[in-house]
Amino acid sequence: MVKVNHIAIQVKNKKDELFFTEILGMEKVGNFKIAPHLSEAIFKKKRTIEVTIFVKDNFKIELFITGRRVVPSFNHICLEIPDRKSFIERCKKYGIEIILVKRKGKESLFVRDFSGNLFEIKQVPSK
């Protein structure tokens, strides 16, 4: 059985923490630094990298603060939220890019954090 322990993404700066705390309601639980020699061995980038950890329920994400905006790609994380309307309002309040796409008669919701990371947002199905 495979279980995801955490997801790690690159962000430009600490401003992105707002997306995870204020928009997603996650809790900041720690931070650490990766030394240049380890960063080079793992990521082929010889520099100190600051990492901040956030959790909510069974979801853990590490933000690698790099000082660089993310290059847009097809990579994205799909999250389920309980209330789409209040989520969109929080995004508007903090200036998060909202992308609404019509497909198959439905409206799909995507957002980009301040660094350009893409998130697909689905509402938890009601029971």
C-alpha positions in Angstrom: 0.0 0.0 0.0 1.3 3.5 -0.9 0.4 6.4 1.4 1.4 10.0 0.7 3.4 11.4 3.6 3.7 15.0 2.3 3.8 17.2 -0.8 6.6 19.8 -1.3 6.2 22.8 -3.6 8.4 25.8 -4.4 7.2 29.2 -3.5 8.7 32.6 -4.0 8.6 34.0 -0.5 6.8 33.9 2.9 3.8 35.8 1.5 2.6 32.4 0.1 2.1 31.3 3.7 -1.2 33.4 3.6 -2.6 31.0 1.0 -2.1 28.0 3.2 -3.2 29.6 6.5 -5.9 32.1 5.5 -7.3 30.5 2.4 -6.9 26.7 3.2 -7.0 27.0 7.0 -3.8 25.0 7.5 -1.7 25.3 10.6 2.0 26.2 10.4 3.8 23.5 12.4 7.5 24.0 11.8 10.3 25.0 9.6 13.9 24.0 8.8 16.7 24.8 6.5 18.4 22.5 4.0 22.2 23.1 3.8 23.8 23.9 0.5 25.6 20.5 0.2 22.3 18.6 0.8 20.4 20.9 -1.6 23.0 20.2 -4.3 22.9 16.5 -3.7 19.1 16.2 -3.8 18.0 19.1 -6.0 21.1 20.1 -8.0 20.8 23.6 -6.4 23.8 24.5 -4.2 22.2 26.9 -1.8 20.5 27.1 1.6 16.8 26.5 1.2 14.2 27.5 3.9 11.3 25.1 4.3 8.0 25.7 6.2 5.6 22.9 7.0 1.8 23.2 7.1 -0.8 20.6 8.1 -4.5 20.1 8.1 -6.3 16.8 8.9 -4.2 14.2 7.0 -2.6 16.6 4.5 0.9 17.9 5.0 2.7 20.3 2.7 6.3 21.7 2.7 6.9 25.1 1.2 10.4 25.5 -0.3 11.0 29.3 -0.2 13.3 30.0 -3.1 12.9 33.6 -4.0 11.7 32.6 -7.5 8.3 32.5 -9.1 7.2 29.1 -10.4 7.2 28.6 -14.2 3.6 27.6 -15.3 3.3 24.0 -16.2 0.8 21.2 -16.1 1.7 20.2 -12.6 -1.1 20.9 -10.1 -2.5 19.7 -6.8 -6.2 18.9 -6.5 -7.8 19.7 -3.1 -11.3 19.1 -1.8 -12.9 21.8 0.3 -16.1 21.9 2.2 -17.5 25.3 1.0 -16.7 26.5 -2.5 -18.4 29.9 -2.1 -16.5 30.9 1.1 -13.3 29.6 -0.4 -13.7 31.9 -3.5 -14.5 34.8 -1.2 -11.2 34.2 0.8 -9.3 34.0 -2.5 -10.8 37.4 -3.6 -10.0 39.0 -0.3 -6.3 38.0 -0.5 -5.9 38.6 -4.3 -5.5 34.9 -5.2 -5.9 34.3 -9.0 -9.2 32.5 -9.6 -9.7 30.5 -12.8 -13.2 29.2 -13.7 -13.4 26.9 -16.7 -16.6 25.5 -18.2 -16.3 21.9 -19.3 -19.0 19.2 -19.7 -21.7 21.5 -18.6 -20.0 22.2 -15.2 -17.7 24.9 -13.9 -14.3 23.8 -12.8 -12.3 25.9 -10.3 -8.6 26.4 -10.3 -6.5 28.9 -8.3 -2.9 30.0 -8.4 -1.0 31.0 -5.2 1.2 34.1 -5.1 4.1 32.1 -6.6 2.1 30.7 -9.5 1.5 27.1 -8.2 -1.7 25.7 -9.6 -4.4 24.1 -7.5 -7.6 22.4 -8.7 -10.4 22.9 -6.2 -13.3 20.5 -5.8 -16.1 20.7 -3.3 -16.5 17.7 -1.0 -19.5 15.8 -2.2 -22.5 16.3 0.1 -23.8 13.1 1.8 
